[in-house]
Amino acid sequence: MLAEKQQELNNVVLKYGLRSKEALYISQELDIMINQVMKEKALT
């Protein structure tokens, strides 16, 4: 599932031609959100 989300992000980056710096920022933000969700799921 997480790999699918990463692939979706990659597709968006390719589609819209975001500059690599912007794409990297978005990827980092996504990683942070995923980590938060995983921590919350681990606690329950």
C-alpha atoms as one frame of an Amber mdcrd trajectory, in Angstrom:
protein
   0.000   0.000   0.000   2.719   2.479   0.954   4.670   1.493  -2.137   1.558
   2.259  -4.196   1.351   5.732  -2.665   5.013   6.344  -3.464   4.400   5.203
  -7.038   1.415   7.561  -7.296   3.637  10.404  -6.101   6.295   9.481  -8.654
   3.657   9.480 -11.393   2.424  12.922 -10.339   5.983  14.248 -10.345   6.561
  12.897 -13.847   3.181  14.101 -15.099   3.499  17.664 -13.874   7.259  17.918
 -14.239   7.878  19.268 -10.772  11.407  20.390 -10.097  13.320  17.791  -8.141
  13.579  20.052  -5.079   9.787  20.380  -4.894   9.327  16.668  -5.515  11.812
  15.840  -2.766   9.991  18.151  -0.348   6.640  16.528  -1.145   8.192  13.078
  -0.753   9.620  14.010   2.653   6.272  15.409   3.794   4.575  12.194   2.660
   7.141  10.089   4.534   6.495  12.101   7.712   2.731  11.612   7.396   3.152
   7.882   6.732   5.413   7.541   9.772   2.837   9.305  11.954   0.073   6.993
  10.758   2.220   3.900  11.307   3.075   5.035  14.857  -0.583   5.640  15.659
  -1.549   2.220  14.288   1.230   0.599  16.318  -0.102   2.197  19.507  -3.648
   0.933  19.076
